[in-house]
Amino acid sequence: MTDIPYNLASVRTRIAAACKAAGRPGTAVELLAVSKTFGPAEIRQAQAAGQRAFGENYLQEALDKQAQLADLALEWHFIGPVQSNKTRPLAERFDWVHGVERLKIAQRLSEQRPAALPPLDVCVQVNVSGEASKSGCAPAETLELCRAVARLPRLRLRGLMAIPAPAAAAADRRAPFRALRGLFDELRRSGLEVDTISAGMSDDLEDAIAEGSTLVRVGSALFGSRPPKA
Ligand SMILES: *Cc1c(COP(=O)(O)O)cnc(C)c1O
């Protein structure tokens, strides 16, 4: 049996230690619990142990869980790839969308965000590892895309998100996180009021925090390993 409260405490300890090692305050990094493939029962356990923000990758699965957890005050983050024909439920049902990589998607999210809700928090996803297969905008296009997203009325640009390639092969495991931080600093210098670097997962959150991540997205270290995707 996965002991979710125990895992949550362990991950929080890892985050605190990584912040300390980096000379950053322990409050500098937020934990997003990635609950994809896990059910409402696991989310309830994490919530009871003090976790409020949850990340989901698959739209229909997320909407089903939201319906079953409507009695809880949770913060929902969509961290999967965004398809342009599925932006409406994202705009209507989520607090954050991390994977914005094209202006067209951002425009749709802005147009579809209900007036009764606060602006949708978004991160622009950057392909820092530079592989053709990975999603995210090119580093060189990031500033221009962020400027355009920041002008959209119903979105609030919070910062950048990345999913670097698994570190095993890389000589410098921190390099992609450092590159992301460099782009974030460039946004700030250009006057954009961004505050979020969404980077780091179960296996590499220490590397991400050492390079300035402000939000780590952690799944398996909290909920256990996931069944392989069909
Ligand atoms: C699944 C996923 C995570 C969590 O990964 P773990 O290795 O289980 O911590 C984080 N971010 C994104 C975008 C994911 O798809």
PDBQT file of the ligand as one rigid body, heavy atoms in Angstrom, charges set to zero:
ROOT
HETATM    1  C1  LIG A 301       3.671  12.849 -15.197  1.00  0.00    +0.000 C 
HETATM    2  C2  LIG A 301       4.221  14.208 -15.179  1.00  0.00    +0.000 A 
HETATM    3  C3  LIG A 301       4.903  14.702 -14.049  1.00  0.00    +0.000 A 
HETATM    4  C4  LIG A 301       5.194  13.864 -12.822  1.00  0.00    +0.000 C 
HETATM    5  O1  LIG A 301       6.206  12.934 -13.114  1.00  0.00    +0.000 OA
HETATM    6  P1  LIG A 301       6.811  12.000 -11.945  1.00  0.00    +0.000 P 
HETATM    7  O2  LIG A 301       8.084  11.529 -12.552  1.00  0.00    +0.000 OA
HETATM    8  O3  LIG A 301       5.819  10.917 -11.722  1.00  0.00    +0.000 OA
HETATM    9  O4  LIG A 301       7.014  12.845 -10.751  1.00  0.00    +0.000 OA
HETATM   10  C5  LIG A 301       5.320  16.025 -14.071  1.00  0.00    +0.000 A 
HETATM   11  N1  LIG A 301       5.109  16.822 -15.133  1.00  0.00    +0.000 NA
HETATM   12  C6  LIG A 301       4.470  16.387 -16.233  1.00  0.00    +0.000 A 
HETATM   13  C7  LIG A 301       4.257  17.324 -17.365  1.00  0.00    +0.000 C 
HETATM   14  C8  LIG A 301       4.018  15.069 -16.297  1.00  0.00    +0.000 A 
HETATM   15  O5  LIG A 301       3.403  14.649 -17.408  1.00  0.00    +0.000 OA
ENDROOT
TORSDOF 0
